[in-house]
């Protein structure tokens, strides 16, 4: 095993551990806002897929680029959908007309 590969695997393992510890300490009420923001940031995956596709010279590279772009697009769209649904929870509902106050027979006192 080459030293470069060993270093890369060690960094990858440490990133997994640090990421898990950071996410584990987030309160449950903040998971949805953070995940919707993180998913929308995955537009970088789209750019990476486009760069792979631009440099591709064999069918496997094209396939990997296509898969990366599909997953990236799904994350971006999903992030915005979750954010929109979350924001809809905080919108005020339209006030309904009070029943019997207008146009009801006998309401005018006659």
N, C-alpha and C positions, 0 to 999 in steps of 0.2 A: 504494500500500500504506500503510495507516494505521500510525502509530507504535505503537499498542497491539498490533497484529498482529505487527509486526516485533519488538517486545520479547518477546512471547509465544513466537515462533519461536526467538529467540536463547536464551531460558531453556530451552526444550525441547531444543534442540541441545546446550547445555551439560550438561543433565541426562543426556542420552544418553551423552556423552563421559565424564562423571564416573562414571556407573553402569558403563560398560564397563571403565574403569580399576579400579574397586573389585572387580568380579567377576573380572577377569583375574588379580588378585593373590591370590585365595583358593586354597589348596591343594586338590587333587582330593579328598582324604579328607573335606573339609568341605563339598563342594558339596551332597551329599544332605541333610545336616541343615539347612543354610541354606535350601535350596530348599523343603524340606517346611515349615519355619517360615514362609517368605515366602508360600507358597501358602495356608497356613491364615490368614494375616493378610488375605488377599483378601476376607474377610467384609465389609470396608469397601465393596467393589464391590457386594455385595448391598444394603447400606444405600443406596448411591448409586442403584442401579437402582430401589429402592423409592421413593426421593425423586423420581426422574424420573417414575415411574408415578403418584405422587400429584399431581404438577403437570401431567401430560400432558393435552392437550386435542385431540390429533389422532392418527390411526392410526400415523403414523411415530414419534411419541414413545413410544407404547405398544410398538411393535415394538423400538425401541432399548432401552427399559427391560427388556423380556423377554429380549433377547439379553444384556444386561449381567448380568441375574440368573442366566441359565443358565450363562454363562461363570464368573461369580463362584462359583456353587454347585459347579461342576466343579472349580475351583481349591481350594476349601475341602475338599471331599471327597477330592480327590487328595492334598492336603497331609497329611491325617490318615491316609490309606491308606499313603502312603510312610513316614510316621513310624512307623506300627504295624509295617510290614514291617522297618523298620530296627531297631526295638527287639526284634523277634523273633530277630534274629541274635545278640543278646547274652544271651538267656535260656538257662539251663542245660537241657540235655536230660535227661529222666528216666533214672536209672541202670537199666540192664537187669540182670536177675538173671543171675548167673554160671552159665554152662552146666555141668551135671554136678555142681554142689555140693549141690543139694537134690533129693531124690526120684529120683535116678538109681540104677538097679540096681547093687549092688556098691559103692556109695559109703559104706555104713555099716561096712564092714570085715568083714562076715559071710560 
